[in-house]
Amino acid sequence: MIRAGRPDAALAPLVLNADGSSQSALAPVELGNPDVLGQVDSAVRGCGRILVGVARGPLLASAALRLAVLDCTLLEGTAPPGAGPRTYVPVADAGTATERLSQSVRSGPLAALTLAGLLRVTDRPPVAEGLAAESAAYSTLLTGPEFAASAGAAVGRCRDRVRARLHGACAGAGIEAPAFAARVTAHLDDFFQLPELAMGLNTGAGRTVGVTRRVGRRRAAWPALTGHRLGAVAARDWRLVDHLADHR
């Protein structure tokens, strides 16, 4: 936490461990004291962390100018004059919200840091450059250790113990992790779809692995290339799912 009256490690350059982990990717900034606001500028210039403003009670008017340079501000109280509604998130309890955010960032610091940096770029035009940056960030994360521990990989490592029960529209990621399970149960009105190609993307996040191992690469190619909706009965016949239940 960046607080008034003392140096803080949050102002130091961010250093990641060899495995990409970090206990300090997030830097909450205490905005309740005017002495802190000068430190915000220093932090923005060089710390490399995700800077999150934390305010309890009415926020000082002088803080409004700093909200735009923070990655997110959690506001428990009244916004100051001049603070646009897009610059802060109203919360019931700033401490609880900060802890929730901290836990999420600790679970995936590389993805979190990449996302924060990406959002700083993609909120400004032109659109084409923002989409290019998003694509580059996504591709980079696919090769990282955090993605290697994603749902599909986790299910694949313990598939013999996993039973998946599906419902509704199982599109894209909705069939990603379940396809790795030892037994998959669906319902008669469920359907399955791989729509990524229409978005200019390849099916990913494990779907080409899990789905292909269930139905074979040639059958996997049909819904992946066409976006065709596969009904529950066909999915069972293709062995994409193992069992159809009559009732939910």
N, C-alpha and C positions, 0 to 999 in steps of 0.2 A: 504494500500500500504506500503510495506517495502521500506523505503527510507534511504538515508545516513544521518548520523549526529544526529539521535534521536531514542529513543526507540519507538517501535511500538506495538500496541495491537495484530498485526498479529503474533508476536512471542510468545504470551501467549497461554497456552493450550486451545483448542477449547472446548466450553461448549454449549450444545444444550438445547433449551427450553423443557418444559415438553411435548409439542406436536411434538417435533422433529425438529422444525424450528430453523433457525439460520440466522443472518444477516451478519455473518463473516466466512462462510465456505470457501470462496475463499480469498486467499492472493496474490494479484499481487506483484511482486518483480521488483523494478526499477533497471534495469541492466546497465544504462548509466553511473554509477559512480563506480569506483573501491572500494570505501569504503563500498558499499552495499554487495559486494561479500562475505565478511567474515560473514555477518549476515545470508546469505543463509544457511550455514552449521548448524547454531543454529536452524533455522526455520525447517530444514529437520528433525533434531533430535527430536523435541518435540512439535511442534505447532498443528499437526493433521489436518491442513487445506490443501486445494488444492492449491499448489504453482504454480503460473503462472508467468514466466518471461515476462517482458514488455521492449522492446528496440526500441528506435527511433533513426534513423541514424546508422552509422557504429558501430557495436558492438565491444567492446574491446576484444583483443585476450585472455586476462586473463579470460573472461567470458565463453569461450568455454568449459573449464573444468567443469563449474557449470551447463551447460545446461542439462547434462544427469541426474542430481539429481532432476530437476524440473519436475512437471507433464506435463507442456506444456510451450512453449515460443513463444510469438507473436513478430515477428521481422519485423519492418518497416525500412528497410535499407539493409545493406550488411552484410552477415554472416562473422565471423572472420575465419581465417585459422584454420583448425582442427575441425571445427564444422560440424559434419556429417549432411546430409540433413534430417535425421530422427529425429533430436533433436529440430527442430524449425518449426514454421508455418509462411510462408511469408504472410504479410497482407499489405493492402494499407494504413490503418490508425490504428495504435496500440490502440489509445484511443477508437475508435468506436468498435474495436474487443473486447477490454477488457470489455466494457460496455455490449456488447451482451452476453459475457460469464458470467458476473456477474448476469445479469437478469435470465439467464437459471439456474444457480446454486441456486439463491434465490427461484426460483419456486419449486425446489425439492432438498433441501440440503442433505437429507439422501441418496437419490438415487445417487446424484452427488459425495458425499464423498465415498460411497460404490464403485462406478465405478472407481474413481481415485485410491483407494486402490487395487481394483481388477487388474487394468492395470499394477500396479507396480509388481504384482505377475505373471500375465499371459504372460508377454513378455519374460519370461525365461523358458527353458525346465525344467522338462519333461512335455509333453503335457497332460498326464493323470491327473497330479496334478493341472494344470491350469484349465482343464475342471471341475474337482471336486470343485475347488474354485468358478468358475463361477456359477455352479449349486447351491452351498450353498448361495451365495450372492443373486441370483435370488429368491430362496425360502424364504429367510429372508425378502426381500422387499415386497413379496406378502402379508405379514401380517402387513405391515406398514401403517401409515396414508396417505402417499402420493399416494399409490396405491388405497386406498379407495376413493380418489377423482379423479380417472382416468376416461377416456372417457366413458367407459361402465356405471360406477356408475353415472356419471354426466347426461348422457342421460336418464338413468333409472329414475332419480329423476324428470325429467321434460318431460317424454316421450310423454305426450299428446300434447305437443307443437312442437315436433320434426318431421320433414319430411326428409327422407334420399333419395338421388339420387345416385345410384351406376353405375359404368361403368368398363368394362374390367374384369381382373382377381381378383376376390374377395376371396383371399386365406388368411387363418389365421385371422390376425387382420382386414383384409378387410371386414369381416362380423361381427366382434366383436361388435363395437358400433352401427352400423346400425340395428342390430337385436333388439335393445331395442326401436327403434323409433316407433311412432304410425303408420306411413305409410312409406313403403319402395318401391321405384320405381327402377327397373332395365331395361336393354335392352336385346333384343333377343339374342345377341351374348355374353352376360356376362356368366361367370360360377363361381361356388362357391366350395371351397375346404377347408378341415381342415387337413393339412399335418403333424401335430406335431408328431403323433405316430411314423412315420418313422424316426424321429429325436431322438427318445427315450424320448419324452416329452408327457405330457398330454395336451389336449386342455385346455387353461386357459385364463386369462385376461378377464373373463366375458363371454366367448363364450359358456361354458356349461350352463350358466344361460340364456342369451339372446336367443341363438339358440333353446335351449330346450323348452323355453316358447312359441316359435313360432311353432315348428314342433313336439314336444313331445320327450321324452327321447329315445324311441325306434328308431324313425327315425333319431334322432341326433346321435345315436350310429353308424349307418351305415357309413356315411362319416367320422366320427371321428375315427373309428376303421380301415377303409380301405383306407382312403385318396381319396375316389371316388370323381370325379368331377361331381357336380350336375349342369346340364344345367339350363338355365333361365326358360324354360317352366316347368320343374319338380320343380324348386324352387317356382314358382308361385303356382303350384298345391299343393305343400306341405305347402304353406302359409309362406315359409321363406321370400318371398317378396310378396307385395300386388298388384303390377301393373307392366306390361311390356310396355315400350314405344317403338314405331317403330323407332323414330329418336332421335339422341343425341342432 
